[in-house]
Amino acid sequence: MVKDGIKVTQLIQVCYDVEYYDTRKREVDALLRASEELGCKRLLVITEDYEGTERFEDRKINFIPLWKWLINTKISYF
């Protein structure tokens, strides 16, 4: 969960392999439930190597490989 103050701005789920139906369903369902409960529509699944955008119900979920997410993430340690 990424927040700006008290507002949830993004929900992030991590899943090694989304190719297996049961795994994908479990992770996507959890993300969609959290999205509905927290009122957040920016949804991301970090994967081993799958990349894409998919629609589930009225939500869009972005999938991105871990290496790409790490390269594009601005991290401040201090």
N, CA, C and O atoms as CSV, one atom per row, in Angstrom:
chain,resi,resn,atom,element,x,y,z
A,1,MET,N,N,0.842,-1.160,0.000
A,1,MET,CA,C,0.000,0.000,0.000
A,1,MET,C,C,0.898,1.237,0.000
A,1,MET,O,O,1.830,1.346,0.796
A,2,VAL,N,N,0.601,2.151,-0.896
A,2,VAL,CA,C,1.308,3.429,-0.964
A,2,VAL,C,C,0.309,4.505,-0.548
A,2,VAL,O,O,-0.814,4.552,-1.050
A,3,LYS,N,N,0.729,5.363,0.369
A,3,LYS,CA,C,-0.167,6.395,0.873
A,3,LYS,C,C,0.454,7.773,0.712
A,3,LYS,O,O,1.675,7.931,0.708
A,4,ASP,N,N,-0.408,8.756,0.582
A,4,ASP,CA,C,-0.027,10.161,0.626
A,4,ASP,C,C,-0.845,10.758,1.761
A,4,ASP,O,O,-2.023,11.075,1.594
A,5,GLY,N,N,-0.215,10.907,2.905
A,5,GLY,CA,C,-0.974,11.292,4.093
A,5,GLY,C,C,-1.856,10.127,4.503
A,5,GLY,O,O,-1.363,9.030,4.768
A,6,ILE,N,N,-3.164,10.366,4.555
A,6,ILE,CA,C,-4.078,9.275,4.904
A,6,ILE,C,C,-4.725,8.638,3.672
A,6,ILE,O,O,-5.435,7.639,3.785
A,7,LYS,N,N,-4.479,9.214,2.511
A,7,LYS,CA,C,-5.088,8.702,1.282
A,7,LYS,C,C,-4.235,7.586,0.673
A,7,LYS,O,O,-3.028,7.741,0.492
A,8,VAL,N,N,-4.879,6.468,0.362
A,8,VAL,CA,C,-4.201,5.360,-0.315
A,8,VAL,C,C,-4.113,5.717,-1.793
A,8,VAL,O,O,-5.137,5.930,-2.442
A,9,THR,N,N,-2.888,5.783,-2.332
A,9,THR,CA,C,-2.704,6.196,-3.723
A,9,THR,C,C,-2.416,5.030,-4.659
A,9,THR,O,O,-2.621,5.145,-5.868
A,10,GLN,N,N,-1.941,3.906,-4.116
A,10,GLN,CA,C,-1.651,2.746,-4.962
A,10,GLN,C,C,-1.626,1.490,-4.099
A,10,GLN,O,O,-1.184,1.507,-2.950
A,11,LEU,N,N,-2.115,0.397,-4.689
A,11,LEU,CA,C,-2.036,-0.910,-4.043
A,11,LEU,C,C,-1.100,-1.778,-4.859
A,11,LEU,O,O,-1.214,-1.856,-6.083
A,12,ILE,N,N,-0.170,-2.433,-4.170
A,12,ILE,CA,C,0.825,-3.264,-4.838
A,12,ILE,C,C,0.759,-4.672,-4.272
A,12,ILE,O,O,0.761,-4.868,-3.057
A,13,GLN,N,N,0.702,-5.639,-5.157
A,13,GLN,CA,C,0.732,-7.055,-4.798
A,13,GLN,C,C,1.961,-7.653,-5.468
A,13,GLN,O,O,2.333,-7.227,-6.561
A,14,VAL,N,N,2.589,-8.622,-4.840
A,14,VAL,CA,C,3.751,-9.290,-5.419
A,14,VAL,C,C,3.407,-10.751,-5.630
A,14,VAL,O,O,2.916,-11.423,-4.722
A,15,CYS,N,N,3.671,-11.243,-6.848
A,15,CYS,CA,C,3.368,-12.632,-7.189
A,15,CYS,C,C,4.447,-13.142,-8.134
A,15,CYS,O,O,4.627,-12.601,-9.226
A,16,TYR,N,N,5.156,-14.169,-7.723
A,16,TYR,CA,C,6.268,-14.698,-8.511
A,16,TYR,C,C,5.816,-15.115,-9.907
A,16,TYR,O,O,6.398,-14.687,-10.903
A,17,ASP,N,N,4.789,-15.941,-9.979
A,17,ASP,CA,C,4.362,-16.482,-11.276
A,17,ASP,C,C,2.847,-16.377,-11.411
A,17,ASP,O,O,2.110,-17.087,-10.728
A,18,VAL,N,N,2.387,-15.498,-12.284
A,18,VAL,CA,C,0.946,-15.318,-12.480
A,18,VAL,C,C,0.397,-16.197,-13.600
A,18,VAL,O,O,-0.765,-16.056,-13.981
A,19,GLU,N,N,1.213,-17.095,-14.124
A,19,GLU,CA,C,0.763,-17.976,-15.202
A,19,GLU,C,C,-0.175,-19.071,-14.695
A,19,GLU,O,O,-1.020,-19.556,-15.447
A,20,TYR,N,N,-0.036,-19.463,-13.432
A,20,TYR,CA,C,-0.918,-20.479,-12.860
A,20,TYR,C,C,-2.248,-19.841,-12.493
A,20,TYR,O,O,-2.291,-18.839,-11.780
A,21,TYR,N,N,-3.336,-20.433,-12.988
A,21,TYR,CA,C,-4.668,-19.859,-12.807
A,21,TYR,C,C,-5.001,-19.636,-11.334
A,21,TYR,O,O,-5.448,-18.552,-10.959
A,22,ASP,N,N,-4.788,-20.649,-10.498
A,22,ASP,CA,C,-5.155,-20.537,-9.082
A,22,ASP,C,C,-4.378,-19.426,-8.381
A,22,ASP,O,O,-4.939,-18.679,-7.579
A,23,THR,N,N,-3.108,-19.323,-8.683
A,23,THR,CA,C,-2.276,-18.276,-8.084
A,23,THR,C,C,-2.734,-16.903,-8.548
A,23,THR,O,O,-2.904,-15.991,-7.739
A,24,ARG,N,N,-2.933,-16.761,-9.845
A,24,ARG,CA,C,-3.390,-15.482,-10.409
A,24,ARG,C,C,-4.725,-15.075,-9.793
A,24,ARG,O,O,-4.904,-13.926,-9.389
A,25,LYS,N,N,-5.656,-16.017,-9.723
A,25,LYS,CA,C,-6.983,-15.722,-9.179
A,25,LYS,C,C,-6.882,-15.263,-7.724
A,25,LYS,O,O,-7.517,-14.281,-7.338
A,26,ARG,N,N,-6.097,-15.961,-6.928
A,26,ARG,CA,C,-5.943,-15.615,-5.515
A,26,ARG,C,C,-5.376,-14.201,-5.359
A,26,ARG,O,O,-5.888,-13.407,-4.569
A,27,GLU,N,N,-4.332,-13.895,-6.103
A,27,GLU,CA,C,-3.673,-12.596,-5.964
A,27,GLU,C,C,-4.530,-11.456,-6.513
A,27,GLU,O,O,-4.623,-10.394,-5.899
A,28,VAL,N,N,-5.144,-11.677,-7.651
A,28,VAL,CA,C,-5.992,-10.641,-8.258
A,28,VAL,C,C,-7.236,-10.402,-7.410
A,28,VAL,O,O,-7.626,-9.254,-7.194
A,29,ASP,N,N,-7.865,-11.478,-6.924
A,29,ASP,CA,C,-9.055,-11.314,-6.080
A,29,ASP,C,C,-8.739,-10.506,-4.822
A,29,ASP,O,O,-9.515,-9.636,-4.428
A,30,ALA,N,N,-7.596,-10.796,-4.194
A,30,ALA,CA,C,-7.203,-10.056,-2.987
A,30,ALA,C,C,-6.976,-8.577,-3.307
A,30,ALA,O,O,-7.377,-7.702,-2.541
A,31,LEU,N,N,-6.340,-8.310,-4.426
A,31,LEU,CA,C,-6.073,-6.930,-4.825
A,31,LEU,C,C,-7.375,-6.186,-5.131
A,31,LEU,O,O,-7.526,-5.023,-4.758
A,32,LEU,N,N,-8.299,-6.844,-5.797
A,32,LEU,CA,C,-9.583,-6.218,-6.116
A,32,LEU,C,C,-10.404,-5.948,-4.855
A,32,LEU,O,O,-11.052,-4.906,-4.751
A,33,ARG,N,N,-10.383,-6.871,-3.903
A,33,ARG,CA,C,-11.098,-6.656,-2.636
A,33,ARG,C,C,-10.511,-5.456,-1.884
A,33,ARG,O,O,-11.245,-4.611,-1.373
A,34,ALA,N,N,-9.189,-5.397,-1.827
A,34,ALA,CA,C,-8.533,-4.266,-1.157
A,34,ALA,C,C,-8.851,-2.958,-1.874
A,34,ALA,O,O,-9.073,-1.929,-1.236
A,35,SER,N,N,-8.870,-3.004,-3.199
A,35,SER,CA,C,-9.179,-1.820,-3.999
A,35,SER,C,C,-10.567,-1.282,-3.672
A,35,SER,O,O,-10.764,-0.078,-3.507
A,36,GLU,N,N,-11.510,-2.193,-3.582
A,36,GLU,CA,C,-12.883,-1.787,-3.279
A,36,GLU,C,C,-12.986,-1.241,-1.854
A,36,GLU,O,O,-13.615,-0.210,-1.617
A,37,GLU,N,N,-12.367,-1.936,-0.924
A,37,GLU,CA,C,-12.448,-1.539,0.481
A,37,GLU,C,C,-11.759,-0.203,0.747
A,37,GLU,O,O,-12.239,0.597,1.551
A,38,LEU,N,N,-10.638,0.039,0.077
A,38,LEU,CA,C,-9.851,1.243,0.335
A,38,LEU,C,C,-10.109,2.373,-0.659
A,38,LEU,O,O,-9.589,3.476,-0.497
A,39,GLY,N,N,-10.911,2.097,-1.687
A,39,GLY,CA,C,-11.241,3.131,-2.665
A,39,GLY,C,C,-10.073,3.548,-3.536
A,39,GLY,O,O,-9.949,4.717,-3.901
A,40,CYS,N,N,-9.218,2.598,-3.869
A,40,CYS,CA,C,-8.032,2.891,-4.676
A,40,CYS,C,C,-8.124,2.159,-6.013
A,40,CYS,O,O,-8.408,0.962,-6.059
A,41,LYS,N,N,-7.881,2.892,-7.097
A,41,LYS,CA,C,-7.964,2.285,-8.430
A,41,LYS,C,C,-6.610,2.069,-9.094
A,41,LYS,O,O,-6.550,1.452,-10.158
A,42,ARG,N,N,-5.523,2.556,-8.502
A,42,ARG,CA,C,-4.172,2.318,-9.052
A,42,ARG,C,C,-3.668,0.996,-8.494
A,42,ARG,O,O,-3.264,0.905,-7.335
A,43,LEU,N,N,-3.700,-0.030,-9.346
A,43,LEU,CA,C,-3.386,-1.387,-8.907
A,43,LEU,C,C,-2.194,-1.931,-9.671
A,43,LEU,O,O,-2.110,-1.793,-10.891
A,44,LEU,N,N,-1.273,-2.551,-8.945
A,44,LEU,CA,C,-0.048,-3.060,-9.543
A,44,LEU,C,C,0.276,-4.433,-8.975
A,44,LEU,O,O,0.175,-4.659,-7.770
A,45,VAL,N,N,0.670,-5.353,-9.863
A,45,VAL,CA,C,1.190,-6.654,-9.446
A,45,VAL,C,C,2.622,-6.745,-9.950
A,45,VAL,O,O,2.876,-6.639,-11.150
A,46,ILE,N,N,3.552,-6.942,-9.027
A,46,ILE,CA,C,4.958,-7.130,-9.383
A,46,ILE,C,C,5.186,-8.622,-9.566
A,46,ILE,O,O,4.861,-9.418,-8.685
A,47,THR,N,N,5.750,-9.004,-10.719
A,47,THR,CA,C,5.903,-10.415,-11.078
A,47,THR,C,C,7.369,-10.757,-11.338
A,47,THR,O,O,8.245,-9.894,-11.304
A,48,GLU,N,N,7.605,-12.036,-11.596
A,48,GLU,CA,C,8.959,-12.447,-11.976
A,48,GLU,C,C,9.311,-11.893,-13.354
A,48,GLU,O,O,10.354,-11.262,-13.527
A,49,ASP,N,N,8.426,-12.134,-14.346
A,49,ASP,CA,C,8.771,-11.718,-15.709
A,49,ASP,C,C,7.575,-11.339,-16.584
A,49,ASP,O,O,7.758,-11.011,-17.756
A,50,TYR,N,N,6.365,-11.376,-16.045
A,50,TYR,CA,C,5.181,-11.051,-16.847
A,50,TYR,C,C,4.942,-9.544,-16.824
A,50,TYR,O,O,5.078,-8.888,-15.791
A,51,GLU,N,N,4.583,-9.018,-17.990
A,51,GLU,CA,C,4.267,-7.598,-18.091
A,51,GLU,C,C,3.010,-7.430,-18.924
A,51,GLU,O,O,2.842,-8.090,-19.950
A,52,GLY,N,N,2.138,-6.555,-18.485
A,52,GLY,CA,C,0.927,-6.289,-19.243
A,52,GLY,C,C,-0.071,-5.512,-18.405
A,52,GLY,O,O,0.163,-5.215,-17.233
A,53,THR,N,N,-1.181,-5.193,-19.034
A,53,THR,CA,C,-2.287,-4.521,-18.367
A,53,THR,C,C,-3.542,-5.321,-18.657
A,53,THR,O,O,-3.801,-5.692,-19.801
A,54,GLU,N,N,-4.316,-5.584,-17.621
A,54,GLU,CA,C,-5.533,-6.373,-17.781
A,54,GLU,C,C,-6.673,-5.710,-17.031
A,54,GLU,O,O,-6.470,-5.035,-16.021
A,55,ARG,N,N,-7.875,-5.915,-17.544
A,55,ARG,CA,C,-9.082,-5.391,-16.903
A,55,ARG,C,C,-9.755,-6.516,-16.130
A,55,ARG,O,O,-9.904,-7.637,-16.617
A,56,PHE,N,N,-10.153,-6.180,-14.917
A,56,PHE,CA,C,-10.910,-7.089,-14.064
A,56,PHE,C,C,-12.058,-6.284,-13.500
A,56,PHE,O,O,-11.849,-5.294,-12.799
A,57,GLU,N,N,-13.278,-6.712,-13.808
A,57,GLU,CA,C,-14.458,-5.966,-13.389
A,57,GLU,C,C,-14.314,-4.537,-13.918
A,57,GLU,O,O,-14.121,-4.348,-15.119
A,58,ASP,N,N,-14.401,-3.550,-13.063
A,58,ASP,CA,C,-14.259,-2.156,-13.515
A,58,ASP,C,C,-12.885,-1.587,-13.168
A,58,ASP,O,O,-12.698,-0.370,-13.149
A,59,ARG,N,N,-11.940,-2.458,-12.900
A,59,ARG,CA,C,-10.597,-2.038,-12.510
A,59,ARG,C,C,-9.562,-2.472,-13.544
A,59,ARG,O,O,-9.740,-3.471,-14.242
A,60,LYS,N,N,-8.486,-1.707,-13.627
A,60,LYS,CA,C,-7.359,-2.043,-14.491
A,60,LYS,C,C,-6.182,-2.385,-13.591
A,60,LYS,O,O,-5.857,-1.640,-12.666
A,61,ILE,N,N,-5.543,-3.525,-13.872
A,61,ILE,CA,C,-4.380,-3.940,-13.092
A,61,ILE,C,C,-3.169,-3.976,-14.011
A,61,ILE,O,O,-3.196,-4.600,-15.072
A,62,ASN,N,N,-2.109,-3.299,-13.590
A,62,ASN,CA,C,-0.846,-3.331,-14.323
A,62,ASN,C,C,0.044,-4.408,-13.715
A,62,ASN,O,O,0.158,-4.516,-12.495
A,63,PHE,N,N,0.671,-5.200,-14.575
A,63,PHE,CA,C,1.621,-6.231,-14.170
A,63,PHE,C,C,2.990,-5.794,-14.672
A,63,PHE,O,O,3.128,-5.376,-15.822
A,64,ILE,N,N,4.010,-5.890,-13.806
A,64,ILE,CA,C,5.351,-5.465,-14.199
A,64,ILE,C,C,6.388,-6.406,-13.576
A,64,ILE,O,O,6.249,-6.800,-12.418
A,65,PRO,N,N,7.422,-6.765,-14.336
A,65,PRO,CA,C,8.486,-7.593,-13.763
A,65,PRO,C,C,9.242,-6.832,-12.667
A,65,PRO,O,O,9.392,-5.611,-12.724
A,66,LEU,N,N,9.707,-7.582,-11.679
A,66,LEU,CA,C,10.418,-6.974,-10.553
A,66,LEU,C,C,11.592,-6.120,-11.004
A,66,LEU,O,O,11.759,-5.004,-10.511
A,67,TRP,N,N,12.405,-6.611,-11.925
A,67,TRP,CA,C,13.594,-5.862,-12.348
A,67,TRP,C,C,13.220,-4.496,-12.919
A,67,TRP,O,O,13.906,-3.503,-12.679
A,68,LYS,N,N,12.128,-4.458,-13.673
A,68,LYS,CA,C,11.705,-3.193,-14.281
A,68,LYS,C,C,11.162,-2.236,-13.220
A,68,LYS,O,O,11.413,-1.032,-13.271
A,69,TRP,N,N,10.421,-2.778,-12.268
A,69,TRP,CA,C,9.888,-1.956,-11.187
A,69,TRP,C,C,11.025,-1.363,-10.360
A,69,TRP,O,O,10.980,-0.188,-9.996
A,70,LEU,N,N,12.048,-2.173,-10.061
A,70,LEU,CA,C,13.183,-1.692,-9.274
A,70,LEU,C,C,13.951,-0.584,-9.991
A,70,LEU,O,O,14.377,0.387,-9.367
A,71,ILE,N,N,14.123,-0.732,-11.289
A,71,ILE,CA,C,14.834,0.287,-12.066
A,71,ILE,C,C,14.073,1.606,-12.069
A,71,ILE,O,O,14.678,2.678,-12.039
A,72,ASN,N,N,12.753,1.527,-12.104
A,72,ASN,CA,C,11.929,2.728,-12.219
A,72,ASN,C,C,11.484,3.313,-10.887
A,72,ASN,O,O,10.846,4.365,-10.864
A,73,THR,N,N,11.805,2.653,-9.778
A,73,THR,CA,C,11.384,3.128,-8.469
A,73,THR,C,C,12.419,4.088,-7.903
A,73,THR,O,O,13.614,3.796,-7.874
A,74,LYS,N,N,11.943,5.219,-7.462
A,74,LYS,CA,C,12.828,6.196,-6.825
A,74,LYS,C,C,12.848,5.898,-5.331
A,74,LYS,O,O,11.841,6.045,-4.639
A,75,ILE,N,N,13.998,5.482,-4.857
A,75,ILE,CA,C,14.126,5.119,-3.450
A,75,ILE,C,C,15.006,6.146,-2.747
A,75,ILE,O,O,16.092,6.483,-3.219
A,76,SER,N,N,14.528,6.627,-1.631
A,76,SER,CA,C,15.306,7.561,-0.825
A,76,SER,C,C,15.577,6.907,0.526
A,76,SER,O,O,14.647,6.623,1.281
A,77,TYR,N,N,16.837,6.672,0.823
A,77,TYR,CA,C,17.200,6.042,2.085
A,77,TYR,C,C,17.439,7.052,3.198
A,77,TYR,O,O,17.486,6.674,4.369
A,78,PHE,N,N,17.588,8.310,2.864
A,78,PHE,CA,C,17.897,9.318,3.874
A,78,PHE,C,C,16.871,10.417,3.855
A,78,PHE,O,O,16.963,11.361,4.639
